[in-house]
Amino acid sequence: MTEVPTEPTLVAVRNFRDVGGLPTREGRTVRRGRLFRSGHLAHATDEDRTFLGSLGLHTVFDFRNAADLVQDGRDVELPGVRNVNIPLDDPAEGAAFWELVHSGDLARLRREFGAGGGDTRMRNTYRTMVTTRTAEHGRVLAALADGDTPALLHCAAGKDRAGLAVAVVLMALGVERETIAEDYLKSNVAHRRYRVRREATADAALEAQVAELLAPVFDARIEYLATAFETIDAEWGGTEGYLSRGLGLTGPARERLRAALLE
């Protein structure tokens, strides 16, 4: 397979990257051109589609909920690619969140996200994704192990739901948590960040306050991923217990997964 550039120029797909090249603790490497991550594909241009079509993708895993699909739209279709939607959070919470973002109501935003509220909200989101979405994460691992590769994993911004799903896959491959964290934090680079669509306002000061209040939600912060790791350790005694007892990943399936994604 032709090597895929890790930093391609995409017009309307944010936060795309090839996860290949990351090392495992056993000295192997995640194979390039097999596992990708990004933000949503709903606004992909013709040029973007051409590039994505060149990846030889088998499956696109979309972790957005119903509210996200209303907000940005469904992914564009890529010829010969299977699209699988596996929501990783509560659609009702998603709808309420986007309504609040669009309202720009400073009083409500301060109540929800001020004084550490945004950070607490995000930590709780990661904790909940770990404890309540075991079936969904297990389904992704099983599909990848059974041949649904090359695969692209994404959500809206490609940092939280996709970030955790990619982290789960990398843990199963034997990648160290510190290395997973380094890849996770790449989502903070300016050109990768999600574009929040709000009604234009002439009040720059108001927009600055809204942006500051929403920053914890749209940042990839190491504390959030650390909360996920801490929850895994507290609930299952570590990565191995989480993968086997929590996600139902068997030894043979894990070997198939590693055979597909490692070199």
PyMOL commands that set and color helices and strands:
alter all, ss='L'
color gray80, all
select helices_A, chain A and resi 46-53+66-72+91-103+106-113+117-132+134-145+161-173+177-188+190-192+204-218+222-236+239-246+251-261
alter helices_A, ss='H'
color red, helices_A
select strands_A, chain A and resi 17-18+35-38+59-62+82-85+151-154
alter strands_A, ss='S'
color yellow, strands_A
deselect
rebuild
show_as cartoon
